[in-house]
Amino acid sequence: MTTAFFSHDDCMKHNMGPEHPESPERLSSILAYLADTNLQQELDWVRPEEITRDQLLTVHPESYLHQLDLMQPTRGRVFTDPDTAMMPDTLRAARLAAGGNVQAVDMVMSSQVTNAFVCARPPGHHAERTKSMGFCFYNNIALAALRALTFHHLERVAIIDFDVHQGNGTVDIVSGDERILMCSSFQHPLYPHSHVHQQADNIINAPIAANCSAADYRKAVEAAWLKKLQNFRPQLVLISAGFDGHRLDPMAELNLETEDYRWLTEMLVSVAHDYANDRIVSTLEGGYHLKALAEGVTAHLEVLNAVY
């Protein structure tokens, strides 16, 4: 049993422009860093396949999917919001990222691997049911959750989002669904300036003030999440893994270090061990300082890969 690592070169063809922070170099920096470690040989590398239309429809309505199809240009770029652009290769990359999440759930649930990390882009957690935003088109983690619930017939799935920006899209989709417990930490106030206040009992928010120390962050997260997760007893743990809370990241003002991401992963691995037969699927969200991102992902993977 190993950790599956989902990666596809075509996810780097989506390019929103030379100055855009959500760049293809995010993936290439992770892959280059992993190449210099022994971890690369220990992972089970998987090339994801595109998600199917029927699988997308478990989260997003046909009207929204059709709108994206119509907007995708044959050349150049089209902006779906001030921060989010589509180009000819965008939706294939998005379908591969989403497909990787669905495949990861299938592989973990069928015990082919212990856990999985989907190293793909574009990210997903800002994509609402009928709205693309924040660099996101399809909500990858919500699609993973619905795959687990509808295809694998699980009764309880946890989503943990530690990106520095709140996963408004995931909240929009899963709010009120008692089968899903969503726990998230995020700098507040900060983009996307929505869905911050708890709207349903299954949404557990841990808003973090700018310049909060890493020690105080750890205390806040553990106090907000751990007992809730233990009481929920998830059968699968899904992670929206954003590494933009790092002190070097240009997109926010938190002070996390690589070891804080290791600590977060260890806490979630412990929950998965106690209640979910070690089953975890993690997917890449944010992280825009390339070295900090690569180091954070590697620490995350080292903890996942140590599970036996």
C-alpha positions as CSV (number, residue, x, y, z in Angstrom):
1,M,0.0,0.0,0.0
2,T,1.4,3.3,-1.0
3,T,0.5,7.0,-1.7
4,A,-0.8,7.6,-5.2
5,F,0.6,10.8,-6.8
6,F,-1.6,12.1,-9.6
7,S,0.1,14.3,-12.2
8,H,-0.4,15.1,-15.9
9,D,1.7,17.4,-18.1
10,D,-1.4,18.8,-19.7
11,C,-2.3,20.5,-16.5
12,M,0.6,22.8,-17.2
13,K,-0.8,23.9,-20.6
14,H,-3.4,26.1,-18.9
15,N,-1.7,29.5,-18.7
16,M,-3.5,32.6,-17.5
17,G,-0.6,34.9,-18.5
18,P,3.1,35.6,-17.6
19,E,2.3,37.7,-14.5
20,H,-0.5,35.5,-13.1
21,P,0.3,33.8,-9.8
22,E,-1.6,30.6,-10.6
23,S,1.1,29.6,-13.1
24,P,2.3,26.3,-14.7
25,E,5.5,26.8,-12.7
26,R,3.6,25.9,-9.6
27,L,3.5,22.2,-10.8
28,S,6.9,22.2,-12.4
29,S,8.5,23.5,-9.1
30,I,6.9,20.7,-7.1
31,L,8.0,18.0,-9.6
32,A,11.5,19.4,-9.7
33,Y,11.8,19.4,-6.0
34,L,10.4,15.9,-5.7
35,A,13.0,14.7,-8.3
36,D,15.7,15.6,-5.8
37,T,14.2,13.4,-3.0
38,N,14.0,9.7,-2.4
39,L,10.2,10.2,-2.1
40,Q,9.8,10.3,-5.8
41,Q,10.6,6.6,-6.2
42,E,8.3,5.7,-3.3
43,L,5.1,7.2,-4.7
44,D,2.7,5.4,-7.0
45,W,2.6,7.8,-10.0
46,V,-0.8,8.0,-11.8
47,R,-1.8,9.9,-14.9
48,P,-5.3,11.1,-14.4
49,E,-8.0,10.8,-17.0
50,E,-10.6,13.5,-17.7
51,I,-13.7,13.5,-15.6
52,T,-16.8,12.5,-17.4
53,R,-19.8,14.8,-17.9
54,D,-22.0,12.7,-15.7
55,Q,-19.5,12.9,-12.9
56,L,-19.3,16.7,-13.3
57,L,-23.1,16.8,-13.1
58,T,-23.1,15.5,-9.5
59,V,-21.9,19.0,-8.5
60,H,-22.4,21.4,-11.3
61,P,-25.6,21.8,-13.4
62,E,-25.6,21.3,-17.2
63,S,-26.3,25.0,-17.7
64,Y,-23.1,26.0,-16.0
65,L,-21.0,23.3,-17.8
66,H,-22.5,24.5,-21.1
67,Q,-21.6,28.1,-20.3
68,L,-18.0,27.2,-19.7
69,D,-17.9,25.2,-23.0
70,L,-19.2,28.1,-24.9
71,M,-16.7,30.5,-23.3
72,Q,-13.6,28.5,-24.0
73,P,-11.7,30.3,-26.7
74,T,-10.0,28.7,-29.7
75,R,-7.1,31.2,-29.3
76,G,-6.1,33.9,-26.8
77,R,-7.7,34.3,-23.4
78,V,-11.2,35.0,-22.1
79,F,-11.7,36.1,-18.5
80,T,-14.5,34.6,-16.5
81,D,-13.9,37.0,-13.6
82,P,-11.1,39.6,-13.1
83,D,-8.7,37.0,-11.7
84,T,-9.7,33.9,-13.8
85,A,-8.9,33.3,-17.5
86,M,-9.7,30.6,-19.9
87,M,-7.6,29.6,-22.9
88,P,-7.8,26.8,-25.4
89,D,-6.2,24.2,-23.0
90,T,-8.0,25.3,-19.9
91,L,-11.0,23.0,-19.7
92,R,-9.0,19.9,-20.5
93,A,-6.6,20.8,-17.6
94,A,-9.7,21.3,-15.4
95,R,-11.2,18.0,-16.4
96,L,-7.9,16.2,-15.7
97,A,-7.7,17.9,-12.3
98,A,-11.3,17.0,-11.4
99,G,-10.8,13.5,-12.9
100,G,-7.8,12.9,-10.8
101,N,-9.8,13.6,-7.7
102,V,-12.5,11.1,-8.7
103,Q,-9.9,8.5,-9.6
104,A,-8.1,9.0,-6.3
105,V,-11.3,8.4,-4.4
106,D,-11.9,5.2,-6.4
107,M,-8.3,3.9,-5.8
108,V,-8.4,4.7,-2.1
109,M,-11.9,3.2,-1.6
110,S,-10.9,0.0,-3.5
111,S,-7.7,-0.3,-1.3
112,Q,-5.4,0.0,-4.3
113,V,-3.5,2.7,-2.4
114,T,-3.6,3.9,1.2
115,N,-4.0,7.6,0.3
116,A,-3.5,9.9,-2.6
117,F,-2.4,13.4,-3.5
118,V,-3.7,15.1,-6.7
119,C,-0.9,17.4,-8.0
120,A,-3.0,19.2,-10.6
121,R,-4.3,22.6,-11.7
122,P,-6.4,24.6,-12.0
123,P,-7.5,24.4,-8.4
124,G,-11.1,24.1,-7.4
125,H,-12.2,25.3,-4.0
126,H,-13.4,28.7,-5.1
127,A,-15.7,27.3,-7.8
128,E,-19.3,27.5,-6.7
129,R,-22.0,25.3,-8.0
130,T,-22.8,27.8,-10.9
131,K,-19.8,30.2,-10.8
132,S,-16.1,30.1,-11.7
133,M,-13.9,32.4,-9.7
134,G,-10.6,32.6,-7.9
135,F,-8.6,30.7,-10.5
136,C,-11.2,27.8,-10.3
137,F,-13.6,26.2,-12.7
138,Y,-14.8,22.9,-11.4
139,N,-14.8,22.2,-7.6
140,N,-12.4,19.3,-7.4
141,I,-12.9,18.4,-3.7
142,A,-16.7,18.6,-3.8
143,L,-16.6,16.3,-6.8
144,A,-14.4,13.9,-4.8
145,A,-16.9,14.0,-1.9
146,L,-19.9,13.3,-4.1
147,R,-18.1,10.4,-5.7
148,A,-17.5,8.9,-2.3
149,L,-21.1,9.4,-1.2
150,T,-23.0,8.5,-4.4
151,F,-20.8,5.9,-6.0
152,H,-19.1,4.3,-3.0
153,H,-22.1,4.8,-0.7
154,L,-20.3,6.3,2.3
155,E,-22.3,7.9,4.9
156,R,-19.8,10.4,6.4
157,V,-17.0,12.3,4.5
158,A,-14.9,15.1,6.0
159,I,-13.4,17.9,4.0
160,I,-10.6,19.9,5.5
161,D,-9.5,23.1,3.8
162,F,-6.3,24.7,5.0
163,D,-5.8,27.1,2.1
164,V,-5.2,30.7,3.3
165,H,-8.3,31.8,1.3
166,Q,-11.7,30.4,2.4
167,G,-13.1,27.7,0.1
168,N,-16.3,29.6,-0.6
169,G,-17.2,27.3,-3.5
170,T,-17.0,24.2,-1.4
171,V,-19.1,25.9,1.3
172,D,-21.6,26.9,-1.4
173,I,-21.9,23.3,-2.6
174,V,-21.8,21.3,0.7
175,S,-23.5,23.6,3.2
176,G,-26.4,21.8,4.9
177,D,-25.4,18.4,3.6
178,E,-25.2,16.4,6.9
179,R,-23.2,13.7,5.2
180,I,-20.2,16.1,4.9
181,L,-18.3,17.9,7.7
182,M,-16.3,20.8,6.3
183,C,-13.5,22.2,8.5
184,S,-11.5,25.2,7.2
185,S,-8.9,27.7,8.3
186,F,-8.3,30.9,6.4
187,Q,-7.0,34.4,6.9
188,H,-9.9,36.8,7.7
189,P,-10.6,39.3,6.4
190,L,-9.2,38.3,2.9
191,Y,-10.5,37.2,-0.5
192,P,-13.1,35.9,-1.3
193,H,-15.0,38.0,1.4
194,S,-17.9,35.6,1.4
195,H,-19.3,32.5,3.2
196,V,-17.2,33.4,6.3
197,H,-19.9,33.2,8.9
198,Q,-21.1,29.7,9.6
199,Q,-24.2,29.1,7.6
200,A,-24.9,25.5,8.5
201,D,-24.0,23.0,11.3
202,N,-21.7,21.1,9.0
203,I,-19.4,24.0,8.3
204,I,-16.7,24.6,10.9
205,N,-14.8,27.8,10.2
206,A,-11.5,28.9,11.9
207,P,-10.9,32.5,10.7
208,I,-7.3,33.6,11.4
209,A,-6.2,37.2,11.8
210,A,-3.3,38.5,9.7
211,N,0.1,38.1,11.3
212,C,-1.1,35.4,13.6
213,S,1.8,33.4,14.9
214,A,2.2,29.8,13.8
215,A,1.7,28.6,17.4
216,D,-1.5,30.5,17.8
217,Y,-2.7,29.1,14.4
218,R,-2.1,25.6,15.6
219,K,-4.1,26.2,18.8
220,A,-7.0,27.8,16.9
221,V,-7.2,25.0,14.3
222,E,-7.0,22.2,16.8
223,A,-9.6,23.8,19.1
224,A,-12.0,24.4,16.2
225,W,-11.6,21.1,14.3
226,L,-10.4,18.1,16.2
227,K,-13.3,17.4,18.5
228,K,-15.8,18.0,15.7
229,L,-13.9,15.5,13.5
230,Q,-13.7,12.9,16.2
231,N,-17.4,13.2,16.9
232,F,-18.2,13.0,13.2
233,R,-16.2,9.8,12.7
234,P,-15.5,10.3,8.9
235,Q,-15.2,7.3,6.7
236,L,-13.0,9.2,4.3
237,V,-10.9,12.4,4.8
238,L,-10.6,14.8,1.9
239,I,-8.1,17.7,2.0
240,S,-8.1,20.9,0.1
241,A,-4.3,21.5,0.5
242,G,-3.4,25.1,0.0
243,F,0.1,26.1,1.0
244,D,-0.3,29.9,0.7
245,G,-0.4,30.5,4.4
246,H,3.4,30.2,4.4
247,R,5.1,33.3,5.7
248,L,6.9,33.8,2.3
249,D,3.7,33.6,0.2
250,P,2.9,36.9,-1.5
251,M,-0.9,36.4,-1.5
252,A,-1.5,36.6,2.3
253,E,-0.1,37.5,5.7
254,L,0.1,34.4,7.8
255,N,3.3,33.0,9.3
256,L,3.2,29.3,8.7
257,E,6.4,27.3,8.0
258,T,6.8,24.0,6.3
259,E,6.7,22.2,9.7
260,D,3.3,23.6,10.3
261,Y,2.0,21.9,7.2
262,R,3.7,18.7,8.4
263,W,1.8,19.1,11.7
264,L,-1.5,19.7,10.0
265,T,-1.0,16.6,7.9
266,E,-0.1,14.5,11.0
267,M,-3.3,15.6,12.7
268,L,-5.4,14.7,9.8
269,V,-3.6,11.3,9.3
270,S,-4.4,10.6,12.9
271,V,-8.1,11.2,12.4
272,A,-8.1,9.1,9.2
273,H,-6.3,6.3,11.1
274,D,-8.9,6.3,13.9
275,Y,-12.0,6.5,11.9
276,A,-11.4,6.1,8.1
277,N,-9.1,3.1,7.8
278,D,-6.3,5.6,6.9
279,R,-8.2,6.7,3.8
280,I,-7.2,10.2,2.6
281,V,-7.5,12.1,-0.7
282,S,-5.7,15.4,-0.8
283,T,-5.7,17.9,-3.7
284,L,-3.6,20.9,-4.4
285,E,-5.3,24.3,-4.0
286,G,-3.2,27.4,-3.5
287,G,0.5,28.2,-2.8
288,Y,2.3,30.9,-4.9
289,H,5.8,31.1,-3.5
290,L,7.4,28.3,-5.6
291,K,10.0,27.1,-3.1
292,A,7.7,27.3,-0.1
293,L,5.0,25.5,-2.1
294,A,7.4,22.7,-3.2
295,E,8.7,22.2,0.4
296,G,5.2,22.2,1.8
297,V,3.8,19.7,-0.6
298,T,6.9,17.4,0.0
299,A,6.3,17.6,3.8
300,H,2.7,16.8,3.2
301,L,3.6,13.8,1.0
302,E,6.2,12.5,3.5
303,V,3.6,12.2,6.2
304,L,1.0,10.6,3.9
305,N,3.6,8.2,2.6
306,A,4.6,7.1,6.1
307,V,1.2,5.6,6.7
308,Y,1.3,1.8,6.7
